[in-house]
């Protein structure tokens, strides 16, 4: 008899690279301190660091360097906490020279300890992501590669001691208190105590009782990756923000530079257009996780040139978007890279919290084809139906669709008519009626140039067309009109 076959052996995962040397880094700005570090766009004025060799538990020389800021006006909190003065900072070196000295001194200390590579370790992510990267980007000089990978001591500490406080509530002082270390900050100069205490915390994590290993550093993306999102990818609304007040000529790369230091998802910048197809100074930005989104919200009213940019979360949005995707082939050429269209100005939006998704469709009254002049007035259609949340996707190419307003300035005008009037008018009309009764007309904008009937029908897969009305699909330049069956076929949330 044949011997039973053995189950396949799973492949052995590659061991993660273990870090041997850390550079413990601490910094301060001329403005806010602690949890609000970097939220006020103030410049860096202090850097303190020390090299730590993990296997031998040896340390290098502790270095403290003042940084000369362009604006030496210190906040009251900064003066009180740091004890620094504008006079002392006026004699310091600018940031680019301080960073050059940092690289030289770290290399020298590593050579003494017999090491060649290292990874930064900071108290949280604010110093790296919210201070160093944005400031160097504004001053137009590049950071060295070591600033694109670092360990968050708070996360490492919570991994080593799961019963400690949550990561967002950790500070150097709370971590020291948890381990029973000294917490008298007045014994040392500002910055020196913080670095020495961080080194003591790391040595405690390396003890035999914990035996912590530094293997998974935080990473900062070098550049923003353009391209389409996967159609099967689900977009978490907790990772999306809306930026408002952008210069009309700003591109996706300009927006990515504004959020320098934070990781934006691939193809995660969508420039919004108004009903006329022009940029309206707004953009939707999707980050890789909610933690990055929360850091982005701290850049509210930061400046892009001379303009300040408003950054708001999804819950604060005062408009509703309907998003979908078609094949990216045949996209509009620049500058219309991401045609994300907001509903037209004639619609009245309700911003109550009951709206569960980023999608809305408006059911118009019965519509009648006519040559009515655009200046005629009519009541806006009521908001009655919503698409399900899974339809609201942030893709490379947005297609917004909504019914034509009663006075739409297009080649075909529409007026409101009571039920039954459409059928009566259709008998005497000189052209083929577009909308049977009952039904709903939907206008789509932002379509790729080569979109045909097959692609549009595929886009509305899951929603039933009126019988024998597939040839009711009319191509008008970059717009299309399509006839859907009664609204009862739509999902109402």
C-alpha positions as CSV (number, residue, x, y, z in Angstrom):
1,X,0.0,0.0,0.0
2,X,1.1,3.5,-0.7
3,X,2.4,5.4,2.3
4,X,0.2,8.4,3.3
5,X,1.5,11.7,1.9
6,X,2.9,14.1,4.4
7,X,1.4,17.7,4.6
8,X,3.6,20.3,2.9
9,X,6.1,22.0,5.1
10,X,5.5,25.8,5.3
11,X,8.4,27.9,4.2
12,X,10.6,29.1,7.0
13,X,10.3,32.9,7.3
14,X,13.4,35.0,7.0
15,X,14.6,36.3,10.3
16,X,14.1,40.0,10.8
17,X,17.2,42.1,10.8
18,X,18.2,43.0,14.4
19,X,19.4,46.5,15.1
20,X,22.8,46.7,16.9
21,X,23.2,50.4,17.4
22,X,20.7,53.2,18.2
23,X,21.1,56.9,18.2
24,X,18.7,58.3,20.8
25,X,17.4,61.6,19.6
26,X,15.5,64.4,21.3
27,X,14.5,67.8,20.0
28,X,12.5,70.9,20.7
29,X,11.0,73.8,18.7
30,X,10.5,77.5,19.5
31,X,6.8,76.8,20.0
32,X,4.7,74.0,21.5
33,X,6.1,71.2,23.5
34,X,5.0,67.6,24.2
35,X,1.9,66.3,22.4
36,X,1.6,69.5,20.3
37,X,5.2,69.5,19.0
38,X,5.2,70.6,15.4
39,X,1.5,71.6,15.3
40,X,2.3,75.3,15.2
41,X,5.0,75.2,12.4
42,X,7.7,76.6,14.7
43,X,11.3,75.8,13.8
44,X,13.7,73.4,15.5
45,X,16.0,75.1,18.1
46,X,17.5,72.1,20.0
47,X,18.9,68.7,19.2
48,X,20.4,66.3,21.7
49,X,21.6,62.8,20.9
50,X,23.7,59.8,22.1
51,X,24.8,56.6,20.4
52,X,23.9,53.3,22.2
53,X,25.5,50.0,21.4
54,X,22.9,47.4,22.2
55,X,24.9,44.1,22.5
56,X,27.6,45.6,24.8
57,X,25.3,48.2,26.4
58,X,27.9,50.9,25.9
59,X,27.1,54.5,25.0
60,X,29.0,57.2,23.1
61,X,29.4,60.9,24.0
62,X,26.2,62.8,24.7
63,X,25.9,65.8,22.3
64,X,23.7,68.9,22.7
65,X,23.5,71.4,19.9
66,X,21.4,74.6,19.6
67,X,19.9,75.5,16.3
68,X,19.5,79.0,15.0
69,X,16.0,79.5,13.7
70,X,14.9,82.2,11.2
71,X,12.4,83.4,13.7
72,X,13.9,83.7,17.2
73,X,10.7,84.7,18.9
74,X,10.2,82.0,21.5
75,X,6.9,81.0,23.0
76,X,6.3,81.4,26.7
77,X,6.1,77.6,27.1
78,X,9.4,77.2,25.3
79,X,11.1,79.8,27.5
80,X,9.7,78.2,30.7
81,X,10.5,74.6,29.8
82,X,13.8,74.9,28.0
83,X,15.3,78.0,29.7
84,X,16.7,79.1,26.3
85,X,16.9,82.7,25.2
86,X,16.9,84.4,21.7
87,X,20.4,85.8,22.5
88,X,21.8,82.3,23.0
89,X,20.1,80.9,19.9
90,X,21.4,83.8,17.8
91,X,25.0,82.5,18.2
92,X,24.1,79.0,17.1
93,X,24.4,77.3,13.6
94,X,21.5,77.0,11.2
95,X,19.7,73.6,10.8
96,X,21.6,72.4,7.7
97,X,25.0,72.8,9.4
98,X,23.8,71.2,12.6
99,X,22.6,68.2,10.7
100,X,26.0,67.9,9.0
101,X,27.7,68.0,12.4
102,X,25.2,65.4,13.6
103,X,26.2,63.0,10.9
104,X,29.9,63.5,11.4
105,X,29.8,63.1,15.2
106,X,27.5,60.0,15.0
107,X,30.0,58.4,12.6
108,X,32.9,59.2,14.9
109,X,31.1,57.7,17.9
110,X,30.1,54.5,16.0
111,X,33.7,54.0,14.9
112,X,34.9,54.1,18.6
113,X,32.3,51.5,19.5
114,X,33.2,49.3,16.5
115,X,30.0,49.8,14.6
116,X,29.1,51.2,11.2
117,X,25.3,51.4,10.9
118,X,22.6,52.7,13.2
119,X,18.9,53.5,13.5
120,X,17.4,56.6,15.2
121,X,15.2,56.2,18.3
122,X,13.0,59.0,19.4
123,X,10.3,59.7,22.0
124,X,7.3,59.3,19.7
125,X,7.0,60.3,16.1
126,X,6.5,64.0,16.2
127,X,10.1,65.1,16.1
128,X,10.8,63.1,12.9
129,X,7.5,63.4,11.1
130,X,6.1,66.7,12.2
131,X,9.3,68.8,12.7
132,X,12.3,67.6,10.8
133,X,10.8,66.5,7.5
134,X,8.4,69.5,7.1
135,X,11.0,72.1,8.0
136,X,13.8,70.7,5.8
137,X,11.3,70.4,2.9
138,X,10.3,74.1,3.3
139,X,14.0,75.1,3.5
140,X,14.8,73.0,0.3
141,X,17.5,70.7,1.6
142,X,17.4,66.9,1.9
143,X,17.6,64.9,5.0
144,X,20.1,61.9,5.1
145,X,18.7,58.4,4.7
146,X,18.9,57.8,8.5
147,X,15.9,60.1,9.0
148,X,13.6,57.8,6.9
149,X,13.7,54.9,9.4
150,X,13.4,55.2,13.2
151,X,12.2,53.4,16.3
152,X,9.3,54.9,18.3
153,X,10.4,54.3,21.9
154,X,6.8,54.6,23.1
155,X,5.6,51.7,20.8
156,X,8.7,49.6,21.7
157,X,8.1,50.2,25.4
158,X,4.4,49.2,25.2
159,X,5.4,46.0,23.2
160,X,7.9,45.2,25.9
161,X,5.5,46.1,28.8
162,X,1.9,45.5,27.6
163,X,0.4,46.4,31.0
164,X,1.8,50.0,30.7
165,X,-0.2,53.0,29.6
166,X,-1.4,53.2,25.9
167,X,1.1,54.5,23.4
168,X,-0.7,57.8,22.9
169,X,-0.6,58.5,26.7
170,X,3.1,57.6,27.1
171,X,5.8,60.2,27.9
172,X,9.4,59.9,28.9
173,X,8.3,60.6,32.5
174,X,5.5,58.0,32.6
175,X,7.8,55.3,31.2
176,X,10.5,56.2,33.8
177,X,7.9,56.1,36.6
178,X,6.7,52.7,35.4
179,X,10.2,51.3,35.7
180,X,11.0,53.1,38.9
181,X,13.6,55.4,37.5
182,X,14.4,58.9,38.7
183,X,12.1,61.6,37.3
184,X,13.6,64.8,38.6
185,X,14.2,66.8,35.4
186,X,15.8,69.8,37.2
187,X,18.9,67.8,37.8
188,X,20.1,68.1,34.2
189,X,19.9,70.6,31.4
190,X,16.8,70.6,29.2
191,X,17.2,67.8,26.7
192,X,20.1,66.1,28.5
193,X,17.8,64.5,31.1
194,X,15.4,63.3,28.4
195,X,18.2,61.5,26.5
196,X,19.8,60.0,29.6
197,X,16.4,58.7,30.7
198,X,15.6,57.3,27.3
199,X,18.9,55.4,27.4
200,X,18.1,54.1,30.8
201,X,14.7,52.9,29.6
202,X,16.3,51.1,26.6
203,X,18.7,49.3,28.9
204,X,15.8,48.2,31.1
205,X,14.1,46.8,28.0
206,X,17.3,44.8,27.2
207,X,17.4,43.2,30.6
208,X,17.0,39.4,30.9
209,X,13.5,39.7,32.3
210,X,12.3,41.4,29.1
211,X,15.1,40.8,26.5
212,X,13.5,43.1,24.0
213,X,14.7,43.1,20.4
214,X,14.5,46.1,18.1
215,X,13.3,44.7,14.7
216,X,10.5,46.7,13.2
217,X,11.3,50.4,12.7
218,X,8.9,53.0,11.6
219,X,9.5,54.2,8.0
220,X,8.9,57.4,6.2
221,X,8.2,57.3,2.5
222,X,10.8,59.0,0.3
223,X,8.3,60.2,-2.2
224,X,4.6,60.0,-3.1
225,X,3.6,57.1,-5.4
226,X,1.1,57.9,-8.1
227,X,-1.0,55.3,-9.7
228,X,-4.5,53.7,-9.4
229,X,-5.7,51.9,-6.3
230,X,-6.8,48.3,-6.5
231,X,-10.5,47.9,-7.3
232,X,-10.7,45.3,-4.6
233,X,-9.1,47.5,-2.0
234,X,-11.4,48.8,0.7
235,X,-10.9,52.4,1.7
236,X,-11.1,53.1,5.5
237,X,-12.8,56.4,6.0
238,X,-10.6,56.9,9.1
239,X,-7.6,57.3,6.9
240,X,-9.0,60.1,4.7
241,X,-8.8,63.9,5.2
242,X,-9.9,66.9,3.2
243,X,-7.5,69.7,2.4
244,X,-9.1,73.0,1.6
245,X,-7.7,76.3,0.4
246,X,-5.1,74.9,-2.0
247,X,-3.7,77.1,-4.7
248,X,-5.6,76.4,-7.9
249,X,-2.4,75.4,-9.8
250,X,-1.2,73.0,-7.1
251,X,-0.6,69.4,-8.1
252,X,-0.7,66.1,-6.3
253,X,3.1,66.3,-5.7
254,X,2.6,69.8,-4.1
255,X,0.0,68.3,-1.7
256,X,2.3,65.4,-0.9
257,X,5.1,67.9,-0.1
258,X,2.7,69.7,2.2
259,X,2.3,66.4,4.1
260,X,6.0,65.6,4.0
261,X,7.0,63.1,6.7
262,X,3.6,61.3,6.6
263,X,2.9,58.2,4.5
264,X,0.2,58.8,1.9
265,X,-1.3,55.7,0.3
266,X,-0.4,54.9,-3.3
267,X,-2.6,57.2,-5.6
268,X,-4.1,58.6,-2.4
269,X,-4.3,62.3,-3.5
270,X,-7.5,63.2,-5.4
271,X,-7.9,66.8,-6.6
272,X,-11.5,68.0,-6.5
273,X,-13.1,69.8,-9.4
274,X,-16.3,71.9,-9.4
275,X,-19.3,71.3,-11.6
276,X,-17.6,73.2,-14.4
277,X,-14.6,70.9,-14.3
278,X,-12.2,73.4,-12.8
279,X,-10.2,72.8,-9.6
280,X,-11.9,74.2,-6.6
281,X,-8.9,74.3,-4.2
282,X,-9.8,71.1,-2.4
283,X,-8.4,67.6,-2.3
284,X,-9.0,64.3,-0.6
285,X,-5.9,62.6,0.8
286,X,-5.8,59.0,1.9
287,X,-3.0,57.9,4.3
288,X,-1.8,54.4,5.0
289,X,-3.4,54.2,8.4
290,X,-5.5,56.2,10.9
291,X,-2.4,57.1,12.9
292,X,-0.9,59.0,9.9
293,X,-4.3,60.7,9.4
294,X,-4.3,61.9,13.0
295,X,-0.9,63.4,12.5
296,X,-2.1,65.1,9.3
297,X,-4.9,66.7,11.2
298,X,-2.3,68.5,13.3
299,X,-1.2,70.4,10.2
300,X,-4.5,72.3,10.1
301,X,-3.8,75.9,8.9
302,X,-0.2,75.2,8.1
303,X,1.1,77.2,5.2
304,X,1.7,76.3,1.5
305,X,3.6,79.3,0.4
306,X,1.7,82.3,1.6
307,X,-1.6,80.4,1.9
308,X,-2.8,78.5,4.9
309,X,-4.4,75.1,4.3
310,X,-7.4,73.8,6.2
311,X,-7.2,70.1,7.0
312,X,-10.4,68.4,8.1
313,X,-11.4,64.8,8.9
314,X,-14.2,63.0,7.2
315,X,-16.6,63.7,10.0
316,X,-16.1,67.5,9.4
317,X,-16.8,67.3,5.7
318,X,-19.7,69.5,4.6
319,X,-20.3,67.9,1.3
320,X,-20.9,64.4,0.0
321,X,-19.1,62.6,-2.8
322,X,-20.1,59.7,-5.0
323,X,-17.0,57.8,-6.1
324,X,-16.5,55.0,-8.5
325,X,-13.9,53.8,-11.0
326,X,-13.6,53.0,-14.7
327,X,-10.7,51.7,-16.6
328,X,-7.8,54.1,-16.3
329,X,-7.0,53.9,-20.0
330,X,-7.9,57.1,-21.8
331,X,-7.7,59.4,-18.8
332,X,-7.8,63.1,-19.4
333,X,-4.3,64.6,-19.9
334,X,-2.8,66.9,-17.3
335,X,-3.8,69.1,-15.4
336,X,-7.0,67.0,-15.0
337,X,-5.2,64.1,-13.4
338,X,-7.8,63.1,-10.8
339,X,-11.3,64.2,-12.0
340,X,-13.0,64.0,-8.6
341,X,-16.2,65.9,-9.1
342,X,-18.4,67.3,-6.3
343,X,-22.1,67.6,-6.8
344,X,-23.3,70.8,-8.6
345,X,-24.2,74.0,-6.8
346,X,-27.9,73.7,-7.4
347,X,-28.2,70.7,-5.0
348,X,-29.0,71.4,-1.3
349,X,-26.9,69.3,1.0
350,X,-27.8,68.1,4.5
351,X,-24.7,67.7,6.7
352,X,-26.3,65.9,9.6
353,X,-24.4,63.0,11.1
354,X,-27.0,60.5,9.8
355,X,-25.3,60.3,6.4
356,X,-23.5,57.0,6.6
357,X,-21.4,57.1,3.5
358,X,-19.5,59.3,1.1
359,X,-22.1,58.8,-1.6
360,X,-25.4,60.4,-2.5
361,X,-27.7,60.2,-5.4
362,X,-30.6,62.7,-6.0
363,X,-33.9,61.5,-7.4
364,X,-35.3,64.2,-9.7
365,X,-38.9,64.7,-10.4
366,X,-40.3,63.5,-13.7
367,X,-38.3,65.3,-16.4
368,X,-39.4,66.4,-19.8
369,X,-37.1,67.2,-22.7
370,X,-37.5,70.7,-24.0
371,X,-35.5,73.7,-25.3
372,X,-36.1,75.7,-22.2
373,X,-33.6,78.5,-21.7
374,X,-31.0,78.1,-18.9
375,X,-32.1,81.1,-17.0
376,X,-35.4,79.5,-16.0
377,X,-35.7,78.7,-12.3
378,X,-36.9,75.5,-10.7
379,X,-36.8,73.9,-7.3
380,X,-33.8,71.7,-6.5
381,X,-34.5,68.0,-6.4
382,X,-34.8,66.5,-2.9
383,X,-32.1,64.2,-1.4
384,X,-33.8,60.8,-1.1
385,X,-31.5,58.0,-1.9
386,X,-28.0,56.9,-0.9
387,X,-25.6,54.4,-2.3
388,X,-24.0,51.8,0.0
389,X,-20.7,52.5,1.7
390,X,-18.8,49.9,-0.4
391,X,-19.6,52.0,-3.5
392,X,-17.7,55.0,-2.1
393,X,-14.1,54.2,-3.1
394,X,-11.2,56.6,-3.5
395,X,-9.7,55.6,-6.8
396,X,-7.3,57.2,-9.3
397,X,-10.1,58.2,-11.6
398,X,-13.3,59.6,-10.0
399,X,-16.6,59.6,-11.7
400,X,-19.3,61.6,-10.1
401,X,-22.8,61.2,-11.3
402,X,-26.0,63.0,-10.4
403,X,-29.2,64.1,-12.2
404,X,-29.2,67.0,-14.5
405,X,-30.6,70.1,-12.8
406,X,-33.9,71.5,-14.1
407,X,-32.0,74.3,-15.9
408,X,-28.9,72.4,-16.9
409,X,-26.9,74.5,-19.4
410,X,-26.3,71.5,-21.7
411,X,-27.5,70.7,-25.2
412,X,-30.7,69.2,-23.8
413,X,-32.7,71.1,-21.2
414,X,-35.2,69.7,-18.8
415,X,-38.2,71.0,-16.9
416,X,-40.2,69.4,-14.1
417,X,-43.5,67.8,-15.1
418,X,-46.2,66.1,-13.1
419,X,-46.6,62.3,-13.3
420,X,-48.1,61.2,-16.7
421,X,-47.1,64.4,-18.5
422,X,-44.0,62.8,-19.9
423,X,-46.0,60.1,-21.8
424,X,-48.4,62.7,-23.1
425,X,-45.6,65.0,-24.3
426,X,-43.7,62.1,-25.8
427,X,-46.5,61.5,-28.4
428,X,-46.2,65.1,-29.8
429,X,-42.4,65.6,-29.3
430,X,-40.3,66.0,-32.4
431,X,-37.5,63.9,-31.0
432,X,-37.2,60.6,-29.1
433,X,-38.1,60.9,-25.5
434,X,-35.2,60.2,-23.2
435,X,-36.9,59.3,-19.9
436,X,-39.7,56.8,-19.7
437,X,-42.2,57.0,-16.8
438,X,-41.4,56.0,-14.1
439,X,-37.6,56.3,-14.2
440,X,-34.6,58.4,-13.2
441,X,-32.0,60.2,-15.3
442,X,-28.4,60.2,-14.2
443,X,-25.7,62.4,-15.6
444,X,-22.1,61.3,-15.4
445,X,-19.0,63.5,-15.6
446,X,-15.3,62.9,-15.5
447,X,-15.5,59.9,-17.9
448,X,-12.4,58.7,-19.7
449,X,-12.3,59.7,-23.4
450,X,-12.7,56.2,-24.8
451,X,-15.6,55.2,-22.5
452,X,-18.4,53.4,-24.3
453,X,-21.8,51.9,-23.5
454,X,-20.2,48.6,-22.3
455,X,-18.0,50.3,-19.7
456,X,-20.9,52.5,-18.4
457,X,-23.2,49.5,-18.1
458,X,-20.4,47.7,-16.2
459,X,-20.0,50.7,-13.9
460,X,-23.7,50.4,-12.9
461,X,-23.6,46.7,-12.5
462,X,-26.0,45.7,-9.8
463,X,-28.6,48.3,-10.7
464,X,-31.4,47.5,-13.1
465,X,-31.9,49.4,-16.3
466,X,-35.4,50.1,-17.6
467,X,-36.5,47.4,-20.2
468,X,-35.4,48.1,-23.8
469,X,-33.8,51.4,-22.8
470,X,-30.1,50.5,-23.3
471,X,-30.1,52.7,-26.4
472,X,-31.3,55.5,-24.2
473,X,-27.6,56.0,-23.4
474,X,-26.6,59.2,-25.0
475,X,-23.0,60.4,-25.4
476,X,-22.5,64.2,-25.1
477,X,-18.8,65.1,-25.2
478,X,-17.4,64.0,-21.9
479,X,-20.8,63.4,-20.3
480,X,-23.3,60.6,-20.7
481,X,-26.9,60.2,-19.8
482,X,-28.4,56.9,-18.8
483,X,-31.8,55.7,-17.9
484,X,-32.2,53.7,-14.7
485,X,-35.3,51.9,-13.5
486,X,-37.4,53.1,-10.6
487,X,-35.6,54.2,-7.4
488,X,-36.9,51.2,-5.5
489,X,-34.1,49.2,-7.1
490,X,-31.5,51.4,-5.3
491,X,-30.2,50.6,-1.9
492,X,-31.4,53.1,0.7
493,X,-29.3,53.4,3.9
